């Protein structure tokens, strides 16, 4: 994909996100109460005793986390962008990042970056659920959506 095509897709993505109705946000926002109601998001699997071949430890997400990722992709919140470069700007301020200061597009891109990073940094996404980061971002998105449609 050329840089012009990527830029065009990003413009289309931003328009789509900014024009979503309150109902269209529901596939994502429905996870807020579900996340609040659970304290199990998955686990690290260190050994499979009946396996003939030893494996490296891997994360095994709960059904909630797996469904969240599936819904994120189904709803097409993911967009082709240089997420590694993009997320670098947040690395230094990550400890004190206030998601309420970001726009909806940046919040959805941030979640997508976490989902993508989990492919290379095993257990990252589970940690983000366990530490409350995903919930914090979703609640910030909900504030924006509620404010937009009041």
C-alpha positions as CSV (number, residue, x, y, z in Angstrom):
1,X,0.0,0.0,0.0
2,X,1.4,3.3,-1.0
3,X,1.7,6.2,1.4
4,X,-1.0,8.1,-0.5
5,X,-3.4,5.1,-0.2
6,X,-2.6,4.8,3.5
7,X,-3.2,8.5,4.0
8,X,-6.6,8.2,2.1
9,X,-7.6,5.2,4.3
10,X,-6.7,7.2,7.4
11,X,-8.8,10.2,6.3
12,X,-11.8,7.8,5.6
13,X,-11.3,6.1,8.9
14,X,-11.3,9.5,10.8
15,X,-14.5,10.5,9.0
16,X,-16.1,7.2,9.8
17,X,-15.2,7.3,13.5
18,X,-16.2,11.0,13.9
19,X,-19.6,10.2,12.2
20,X,-20.6,7.1,14.2
21,X,-23.9,7.3,15.9
22,X,-24.4,6.5,19.5
23,X,-25.8,3.1,18.6
24,X,-22.8,2.3,16.4
25,X,-20.5,2.7,19.4
26,X,-22.4,0.0,21.3
27,X,-20.4,-3.0,20.1
28,X,-17.4,-1.4,21.8
29,X,-19.0,0.3,24.8
30,X,-21.0,-2.8,25.8
31,X,-17.7,-4.1,27.3
32,X,-17.6,-1.5,30.0
33,X,-19.9,-3.3,32.4
34,X,-18.5,-6.7,31.4
35,X,-15.0,-5.6,32.3
36,X,-16.2,-4.1,35.6
37,X,-17.9,-7.3,36.5
38,X,-14.9,-9.6,36.1
39,X,-11.5,-9.9,37.6
40,X,-10.4,-12.8,35.3
41,X,-9.1,-11.7,31.9
42,X,-6.9,-14.7,31.1
43,X,-3.7,-16.3,32.2
44,X,-0.2,-17.2,31.3
45,X,0.2,-20.9,30.4
46,X,3.7,-22.1,31.4
47,X,3.5,-25.8,30.8
48,X,1.2,-28.2,29.1
49,X,2.0,-31.5,30.9
50,X,0.5,-33.8,28.3
51,X,2.4,-32.1,25.4
52,X,5.2,-34.1,23.8
53,X,7.0,-31.0,22.8
54,X,7.7,-28.2,25.3
55,X,6.4,-24.8,24.5
56,X,7.3,-21.3,25.4
57,X,4.9,-19.7,27.9
58,X,2.0,-18.0,26.2
59,X,-1.0,-16.0,27.2
60,X,-4.4,-17.5,27.1
61,X,-7.1,-14.7,27.0
62,X,-10.5,-15.2,28.6
63,X,-13.6,-15.4,26.4
64,X,-14.3,-11.7,27.2
65,X,-10.9,-10.6,25.9
66,X,-11.1,-12.8,22.9
67,X,-14.6,-11.5,22.1
68,X,-13.4,-7.9,22.6
69,X,-10.6,-8.3,20.0
70,X,-13.0,-10.1,17.6
71,X,-15.6,-7.3,17.9
72,X,-12.9,-4.7,17.5
73,X,-11.9,-6.2,14.2
74,X,-15.5,-6.9,13.1
75,X,-16.5,-3.3,13.7
76,X,-13.4,-2.2,11.7
77,X,-11.9,0.0,14.4
78,X,-8.6,-1.2,13.1
79,X,-7.1,1.0,10.4
80,X,-3.8,0.6,8.5
81,X,-1.4,3.1,10.0
82,X,2.2,3.1,11.2
83,X,1.1,2.2,14.8
84,X,4.7,1.6,16.0
85,X,5.7,5.1,15.0
86,X,2.4,6.6,16.2
87,X,2.5,5.0,19.6
88,X,6.1,6.2,20.2
89,X,4.7,9.7,20.8
90,X,2.8,8.3,23.9
91,X,5.6,6.3,25.4
92,X,7.2,9.1,27.4
93,X,3.9,10.3,28.8
94,X,2.2,6.9,29.1
95,X,2.4,6.9,32.9
96,X,0.4,10.1,33.1
97,X,-1.6,10.0,29.9
98,X,-5.1,11.4,30.3
99,X,-7.3,9.8,27.7
100,X,-9.9,12.5,28.2
101,X,-7.5,14.9,26.4
102,X,-7.4,12.7,23.2
103,X,-10.0,12.7,20.4
104,X,-12.1,9.6,19.6
105,X,-9.9,8.7,16.6
106,X,-6.7,8.7,18.8
107,X,-8.4,6.6,21.5
108,X,-9.5,3.9,19.0
109,X,-6.1,3.9,17.4
110,X,-4.5,3.5,20.9
111,X,-6.6,0.4,21.6
112,X,-5.7,-0.9,18.1
113,X,-2.0,-0.4,18.8
114,X,-2.3,-2.3,22.0
115,X,-4.1,-5.2,20.2
116,X,-1.4,-5.2,17.5
117,X,1.5,-5.0,20.0
118,X,0.1,-8.0,21.8
119,X,1.0,-10.1,18.8
120,X,4.7,-9.3,19.5
121,X,4.6,-8.7,23.3
122,X,2.8,-11.7,24.7
123,X,0.5,-10.9,27.7
124,X,0.4,-7.1,26.9
125,X,-3.3,-7.1,26.2
126,X,-4.1,-9.2,29.3
127,X,-2.1,-6.8,31.4
128,X,-3.9,-3.8,29.9
129,X,-7.2,-5.4,30.9
130,X,-6.0,-6.4,34.4
131,X,-4.5,-3.0,35.1
132,X,-7.7,-1.2,34.0
133,X,-6.1,0.6,31.0
134,X,-8.7,-0.8,28.5
135,X,-11.5,0.1,30.8
136,X,-10.1,3.6,31.3
137,X,-10.0,4.2,27.5
138,X,-13.5,2.8,27.0
139,X,-14.9,5.0,29.7
140,X,-13.2,8.0,28.1
141,X,-14.7,7.1,24.8
142,X,-18.1,6.8,26.4
143,X,-17.8,10.3,27.9
144,X,-17.1,11.7,24.5
145,X,-20.0,9.8,22.9
146,X,-22.4,10.8,25.6
147,X,-21.3,14.4,25.4
148,X,-21.7,14.4,21.6
149,X,-25.2,13.0,21.7
150,X,-26.7,14.9,24.6
